C-alpha cells in the first residue's frame, strides 16, 4: 500500500509561484511513476504532469511552459513547480503514484491552490 502526503498549497496572486510536494512511502520510490492531477470547481479532475523514475517528464498543454514536474528519488518526493499562475489554475491538486509493474494507482488527499488577487 502506497501512502502519499501532499503539501505546499495556498493562496497566490496571478503571476505568482508555488511548489507542491508529495512524499511517498510504503514501496520503493523507484517503482513508481508520479503524477499530478487537479480538480477545478465545477470541472472534472484533469491530468497535469507526470515524471518517471528516470525523471522523464510530460505535461498537459494547458500548463506547458509554466509548470514543471520533478522528483528527488533520495527523498521519495515528487514536486510540481507552478509558475506564472492564472486564476484558472485554481483547484485541488492531487498527487498520484502508479506502480510500474502492477499498474495500481494510489492518491494523496489533495492540496488546495487558489490564484486570486
Secondary structure, 3 states (H helix, E strand, C coil): CCEEEEECCEEECCCCCEEEEEEEECCCHHHEEEEEEEECCCCCCEEEEEECCCCCEEECCCCCCCEEEEEECCCCEEEEEECCCCHHHCEEEEEEEEECCCCCEEECCCEEEEECC
